[in-house]
Amino acid sequence: MKQLKELLNNHKTRSAWSKGVKAFAFDLLDNLEGRDITKENLLNGASDWSEYSYGGCGFIYDQDIAEHLSTPSELKARKGGDWQPSKQETWLDVQARALGQACSLILRLNRKVK
């Protein structure tokens, strides 16, 4: 786990989105509590990342999600998270997408450790 966190810490990020995904990856790892690093364990009982997100396992407030994944200009344009990110997605949908990417990042980096 230590090597994986070190690899994750050294993973380069450029955008607000990728920084948010990386932060979600650290959160997911912290929630593992000594269990094996598998998608099922990362989901913590949820069937998918949407259920994880809507079930309250991630952030529950739109503003928190928006701050976590948006640039300052995007945050301003969405009124700090008061406005939904698009007509097709809610902030919880966006969080679910980011969590899925965080899971993929963890699993990819974990293969390098092994």
N, C-alpha and C positions, 0 to 999 in steps of 0.2 A: 504494500500500500504506500509505503514511503517513497519508493522509486516512481510509482505512478503519479503521486502528487508532485514530485520533483519534475517529471516530464510535463505534467499539466502546467505547472508554474512557469516552465521555460517555453511553453507553446506560445508562439507569436500571435498577437492580435492587433488588428489595425482599426477596425470599425467598432462603433458602440455595440452593434449586434454581436460581433464575435467576442467582445469583452464580456457582454452579458451571458452568452453561452458558456464561456469559460467559468464565470462565477457560478452559474447553475451547475456545472460539472463538479465544482468543489462542494457545493451544497449536497448534491446527490451522493458523493463519496462519503461525506460526513454522516449521512443518514444510514449508511450501510451497517454500521455497528458490528464489524468483524465478520460479516457474511461474505460469501464469494461474490466476485464481481461478475454478475450476469445481468442481462436486461431485466429478467424477472425480479431479481432482488432490487435493482435500481427502481423499478416500478412500484415497489413496496406494497404489493397486493392489488394494484390497479391493473386493469386489462390493457390499457394503452395510455399514451401521454395526455390525451384529452380527458380521460377519466381521472387521471392523476391531478391535472390542473383544475378541473371543475370540482373535484372532490375535496379541494382545500389543502392538498399536500404541498403546493407551491405558494406563491403569493396569492392573496385573495382580493386585494384592492387593485383596481385598474391603475391608479397613480403609481403604485409600487412597481408594477410590471412595466409601465411606460418609462419610468425613471431608470429601470434596470437595463432596458434594451434599446433606448432611443438616444439620438444625439440631442443636444440642447435645442437646435432649430426644429427638429421633429417634435420634441416635447412641447415647445411653444405652439407649434401649429395644431397640435392635438389638445391644447389647453391643459397641459400637465397630466393628460390621461383622462380628462373628463369627456373628451370626444373619442369615439371608437376609432381604431386605426384605419379601417376601411369599411365599405358596405358589406364585404364578404366575411370579415373576421371581427371577433371581439378581442379584447386584450387577453382573455383566458385562452382563446385559440392561438394567439401569437405566442403566449407563454408555452403552450403545449408543443408548438413547432420548435421553439428554442430548447425545450427540455429534450425533445427527440434528438436534436443535433448534439446536445451535451452528452446524451447517452452514447451516441455514435462516436463522439470524440473520446470518451472514456474507454470504450471497448477497443477502439483502434490503438490508443496509446498502451492499453493493457497488453495487447498482443506483442508490442515491442519489448515489454518488460519480461515476458515469458521466454 
